């Protein structure tokens, strides 16, 4: 008898990069590529657990490196991706677009494999437990200050400073859980994230996920990174966008003075004048009732704790004083790594180049690490967003070597120099806008 011919599976459908690039969402159809596999995400974007926008920002592009960077259980995620698979890149097509640095991309993937073998993606639970305990102790100390010493000016001010520290440090801690960098499963990270951001801070986890993952996917990319949404209505950001705005003869604000009014509407105003109200609009509009329940526990707790000591007026004064102090701390730290860096439209560069041109570091010290929640290692955090923060300093020399080999600038500054660079960059981009507005 003749041997049986083995059954042949369906012939894979092949695509070119031109075909993929045309499905970037402009015609409502969205494709992306992961490990040379082409996926149609047109309908899936609405169900994507990380939010519709973050995955849409890679429509028409290779998303292999961000896929690896953001997911801690890639095997499980790939099972759900099978229903989205429509084909693969043709054999003659490169693995990613020509705008991306081939050698750099492959060497970074080797670096990531080395980092995983070294165990740097695994968290030390004691580190995060101690951080949580120090936040809770400061919270208790704030209340005891008023209970023991009364509500005169000095105890009131000391209580405000302690509570502001609690809020900022809880903000850094929720950031760890939001990035899935503490527990080995998404479920536990999400649960504790709800507790820290919801109960300890009074903010919605869904709002943070919606905003922050977009920032990581395309940092400093106009219309893709929500952290630079203040361009152009409040500030002219970056050299490229500022000149572009000037040439278009657009003027929403006197940008040549933005380095001055930044001190009035930036650090002091972001949380008490914007975030404090917007988070409630966000959860109600999107019907995020679980988030609203967690947030409510914060407001009930702080109201019942401080109202008996201060009365209604005193309580409201304390609450907005805390938000004011927290806002100044938060804005200076979060903007020092990004505002002075390159800001542009999405140029579809490789993962390493995208992150390095948009981020810089602040020198390591015990104070800087604590004060910034280890976001002074912004470069390492952006390259490895699920890495536990206590390991950033360990991977930093490896990242520096990779950057040096490929001629990529790796910036690290003193803390106050980083603060000053925010103002200097605003002054420079404001002047560039004015020159273009008047003369081009």
C-alpha positions in Angstrom: 0.0 0.0 0.0 1.2 3.5 -0.8 2.1 5.6 2.2 -0.6 8.1 3.2 0.1 11.7 2.4 0.2 13.8 5.6 -2.7 16.2 6.0 -1.8 19.7 5.1 -3.0 22.6 7.2 -4.3 25.8 5.8 -1.8 27.8 3.9 -0.8 30.8 6.0 -1.8 34.2 4.6 1.2 36.5 3.9 1.3 40.3 4.2 3.8 43.0 3.5 4.7 46.0 5.8 2.9 48.3 3.4 -0.3 46.4 3.9 0.1 46.4 7.7 1.0 50.1 7.7 -2.3 50.9 5.9 -4.2 49.4 8.8 -3.2 52.0 11.4 -6.8 53.0 12.3 -7.3 55.8 9.9 -9.9 53.7 8.1 -11.1 52.1 11.3 -9.2 48.9 10.6 -6.3 48.1 12.8 -3.6 45.5 12.5 -0.3 45.0 14.3 2.6 42.6 14.2 4.1 40.5 17.1 6.9 38.1 16.4 6.1 38.4 12.6 2.5 37.3 13.2 -0.2 39.7 11.9 -3.2 40.3 14.2 -6.4 42.1 13.4 -7.3 44.1 16.6 -10.1 46.2 15.0 -12.7 44.7 17.3 -10.5 43.6 20.1 -9.4 47.2 21.0 -12.6 47.7 23.0 -12.0 44.6 25.1 -8.2 45.0 25.6 -7.6 44.9 29.4 -5.0 47.6 29.2 -7.4 50.0 27.4 -8.3 50.6 23.8 -5.9 53.5 23.2 -2.6 51.9 24.3 -2.9 49.0 21.9 -4.3 51.3 19.1 -1.1 53.4 19.3 0.7 50.5 17.8 -1.8 49.8 15.0 0.1 49.5 11.7 3.4 48.8 13.5 5.5 46.1 15.0 4.5 45.7 18.7 6.8 42.8 19.7 8.9 44.7 22.2 6.0 46.6 24.0 4.1 43.3 24.1 7.0 41.7 25.9 7.5 44.7 28.1 3.9 45.1 29.4 2.7 41.5 29.9 4.0 39.3 32.8 2.2 36.1 31.7 2.8 36.1 27.9 1.9 32.4 27.5 -1.6 33.0 28.8 -2.1 36.2 26.7 -1.0 34.4 23.5 -3.8 31.9 23.9 -6.3 34.7 23.7 -4.5 36.2 20.7 -5.0 33.2 18.5 -8.5 34.3 17.5 -7.1 37.6 16.3 -4.4 36.0 14.1 -4.9 36.6 10.4 -1.5 35.7 8.9 2.1 36.5 9.1 4.7 38.6 7.3 5.9 37.3 4.0 9.3 35.5 4.2 11.1 38.2 2.2 9.8 40.9 4.6 12.1 42.1 7.5 10.9 41.4 11.0 10.2 45.1 11.7 10.0 48.4 9.8 13.1 50.1 8.3 12.6 53.1 10.7 13.8 50.8 13.5 17.4 50.0 14.4 17.9 46.3 13.7 21.1 45.7 15.7 19.9 47.7 18.6 16.6 45.9 18.8 18.2 42.4 18.7 20.8 43.4 21.3 18.1 44.8 23.6 16.2 41.5 23.3 19.3 39.7 24.3 19.8 42.1 27.2 16.2 41.4 28.4 16.8 37.7 28.3 19.9 38.2 30.4 18.0 40.3 32.9 15.3 37.6 33.2 18.0 34.9 33.8 19.6 37.1 36.5 16.2 37.2 38.3 15.9 41.0 38.1 12.2 40.7 37.1 11.3 39.1 40.4 10.3 41.2 43.3 11.4 41.1 46.9 8.1 41.1 48.9 9.8 42.5 52.0 10.8 45.7 50.2 7.2 46.6 49.2 5.8 45.5 52.6 8.2 47.9 54.4 7.2 50.7 52.0 3.5 50.0 52.8 4.2 49.9 56.5 6.1 53.2 56.5 3.1 54.8 54.6 0.7 53.5 57.2 2.9 54.7 60.1 3.1 58.2 58.7 -0.7 58.2 58.2 -1.2 57.3 61.9 1.5 59.9 62.9 -0.4 62.6 61.1 -3.6 62.0 63.0 -1.7 61.6 66.4 0.0 65.0 65.8 -3.4 66.8 65.9 -4.8 64.5 68.6 -1.9 65.0 71.0 -0.8 68.6 70.2 -4.1 70.3 69.2 -5.1 72.1 66.0 -3.0 75.2 66.3 -0.9 76.3 63.3 2.3 74.3 63.9 0.6 70.9 64.5 -1.8 71.6 61.6 1.1 72.3 59.3 3.1 69.2 60.5 0.0 67.1 60.0 -0.4 68.5 56.4 3.3 67.7 55.6 2.9 64.1 57.0 -0.3 63.5 55.1 1.2 64.9 51.9 4.1 62.5 52.3 1.6 59.7 52.8 -0.2 60.6 49.6 3.0 60.9 47.5 4.6 57.7 48.8 1.3 55.9 48.3 1.3 57.2 44.7 4.7 55.7 44.1 3.6 52.4 45.7 0.4 52.1 43.6 2.6 52.7 40.6 4.5 49.5 41.4 1.3 47.4 41.6 -0.2 49.1 38.6 2.8 48.0 36.6 2.4 44.4 37.8 5.9 44.5 39.3 5.2 43.1 42.7 3.3 39.8 42.5 3.7 37.1 39.9 0.1 37.2 38.8 -1.9 40.0 37.4 -4.9 39.2 39.8 -3.0 40.0 43.0 -1.3 43.1 41.5 -4.7 44.5 40.4 -6.3 43.7 43.8 -3.6 45.5 45.9 -3.5 48.3 43.3 -7.2 49.0 44.0 -6.4 49.1 47.7 -3.4 51.5 47.5 -4.7 53.9 44.9 -8.4 53.6 45.9 -8.4 53.3 49.7 -5.1 55.1 50.5 -5.3 57.9 47.8 -9.0 58.1 46.7 -8.3 57.7 43.0 -9.5 55.1 40.4 -7.2 52.4 39.2 -8.9 52.3 35.8 -8.1 56.0 35.3 -4.5 55.4 36.1 -4.2 52.4 33.8 -5.9 54.3 31.0 -3.5 57.3 31.2 -0.2 55.7 32.3 0.1 52.8 29.9 -0.4 55.2 27.0 2.5 57.2 28.3 4.7 54.2 28.5 3.7 52.9 25.1 4.6 56.2 23.3 6.3 58.6 25.7 6.5 62.2 24.5 4.6 61.4 21.3 2.0 64.0 20.6 -1.6 62.8 20.6 -0.4 59.4 21.9 1.1 60.3 25.3 -1.6 61.9 27.5 1.1 63.3 29.8 1.8 66.0 27.2 -1.8 66.9 26.5 -1.1 70.4 27.9 0.4 71.1 24.5 -0.8 73.4 22.9 -3.6 74.7 25.1 -1.4 75.6 28.1 2.2 75.1 27.0 4.3 74.8 23.9 6.4 71.6 24.5 9.5 70.5 22.7 11.5 72.1 20.0 9.8 70.4 17.1 6.2 70.9 18.2 6.9 74.5 19.4 8.3 75.6 16.0 5.4 73.8 14.2 2.9 75.7 16.4 4.6 79.0 15.6 4.6 78.4 11.9 0.9 77.6 12.1 0.4 81.0 13.7 -1.4 79.4 16.7 -1.4 81.1 20.1 -3.5 79.8 22.9 -1.3 81.2 25.6 1.7 83.6 25.7 4.2 80.7 25.4 7.2 82.9 25.6 6.3 83.5 29.3 5.4 79.8 30.0 8.5 79.3 32.1 7.0 81.9 34.5 3.3 80.9 34.6 4.4 77.2 35.0 5.0 78.1 38.7 1.3 79.3 39.0 -0.7 76.6 37.1 1.7 73.6 36.9 3.0 72.3 40.3 0.4 73.9 42.6 -2.6 73.4 40.5 -2.6 70.0 38.8 -4.0 67.9 41.6 -6.3 70.2 43.5 -7.7 72.1 40.5 -7.8 69.3 37.9 -7.2 65.7 38.9 -9.3 66.0 42.1 -12.4 66.7 40.1 -11.6 64.9 36.8 -11.3 61.5 38.5 -15.0 61.5 39.6 -16.0 62.6 36.1 -14.0 59.7 34.7 -15.4 56.9 36.9 -19.0 58.1 36.5 -18.9 58.6 32.8 -17.3 55.2 32.3 -19.4 53.5 35.0 -16.4 52.2 36.9 -18.5 51.4 40.0 -15.8 49.2 41.6 -13.3 52.1 41.5 -15.9 54.5 42.9 -16.5 52.1 45.8 -12.8 51.9 46.6 -12.5 55.7 46.3 -15.4 56.2 48.6 -13.7 54.3 51.4 -10.9 56.8 51.3 -13.1 59.8 51.6 -15.3 58.3 54.3 -12.2 57.3 56.3 -10.5 60.7 56.1 -13.7 62.6 56.8 -14.6 60.5 59.9 -11.0 60.7 61.1 -10.3 64.4 60.9 -13.8 66.1 61.1 -14.1 65.6 64.9 -10.8 67.2 65.4 -11.0 70.1 63.0 -14.6 70.8 62.1 -15.8 71.1 58.5 -13.9 74.2 57.6 -10.7 72.9 59.2 -11.1 69.6 57.5 -11.5 71.2 54.1 -8.5 73.4 54.7 -6.4 70.4 55.6 -7.6 68.4 52.6 -6.8 71.0 50.1 -3.5 71.9 51.8 -2.5 68.3 51.5 -3.5 68.2 47.8 -1.6 71.4 47.2 1.7 70.1 48.8 1.3 66.7 47.1 0.7 68.4 43.7 4.0 70.3 43.9 6.0 67.2 44.9 4.3 65.1 42.2 4.6 67.5 39.3 8.3 68.3 39.8 9.3 64.6 40.1 7.2 63.3 37.2 8.1 66.1 34.8 11.8 66.2 35.5 12.4 63.1 33.4 10.3 63.9 30.4 9.6 67.6 29.7 13.2 68.5 29.0 13.6 65.6 26.6 12.7 65.2 22.9 8.9 65.7 22.2 7.6 65.0 18.7 5.0 63.1 16.7 5.2 59.4 16.6 8.1 58.5 14.3 7.7 54.7 14.7 11.1 54.1 16.1 12.4 51.0 17.9 11.5 50.4 21.5 14.9 51.5 22.9 15.2 54.6 20.9 11.6 55.6 21.6 12.2 55.4 25.4 15.7 56.8 25.5 14.9 60.0 23.6 12.0 60.7 25.9 13.5 59.9 29.3 16.5 60.8 31.5 17.7 59.7 35.0 18.5 61.5 38.2 21.5 60.4 40.2 21.1 57.6 42.7 21.1 58.3 46.4 19.0 57.0 49.3 17.1 60.3 49.4 16.5 60.6 45.7 15.3 57.0 45.5 12.8 57.5 48.3 11.8 61.0 47.2 11.0 60.0 43.7 9.8 56.4 44.3 12.9 55.2 42.3 11.6 57.2 39.3 15.0 58.8 39.2 15.8 55.5 37.3 13.3 56.6 34.6 15.3 55.1 31.7 15.4 51.6 33.3 11.7 51.9 34.3 10.7 52.7 30.8 12.7 49.9 29.2 11.5 47.3 31.7 8.2 48.7 33.1 7.3 45.5 35.0 10.7 45.3 36.7 10.6 45.8 40.5 12.0 49.2 41.3 14.6 47.9 43.8 16.4 46.3 40.8 16.7 49.4 38.6 20.2 50.2 39.9 21.3 46.7 39.1 20.3 46.8 35.4 21.5 50.4 34.9 25.1 49.5 34.1 23.9 47.1 31.4 21.7 49.7 29.9 24.5 52.2 29.9 26.8 49.8 28.1 24.1 49.1 25.4 23.6 52.9 24.9 27.4 53.5 24.7 27.8 50.8 22.1 25.1 52.3 19.8 25.9 56.0 20.4 22.7 56.7 22.3 22.9 59.5 24.9 22.2 58.2 28.4 21.4 61.2 30.6 21.7 61.3 34.4 21.5 64.5 36.4 21.6 65.9 40.0 18.0 66.3 41.4 17.9 70.1 41.4 19.5 70.3 37.9 16.7 68.1 36.7 14.1 70.5 38.3 15.8 73.5 36.7 15.9 71.8 33.3 12.1 71.8 33.3 12.0 75.6 33.5 14.9 76.0 31.0 13.3 73.7 28.5 10.0 75.6 28.8 11.8 78.9 28.3 13.6 77.5 25.2 10.6 76.1 23.6 8.6 79.2 24.3 11.2 81.3 22.6 11.3 78.9 19.6 7.6 79.3 19.3 7.8 83.1 19.3 10.6 83.2 16.7 8.6 80.9 14.4 5.4 82.8 15.1 6.9 86.2 14.2 9.4 85.3 11.4 8.4 82.0 9.7 
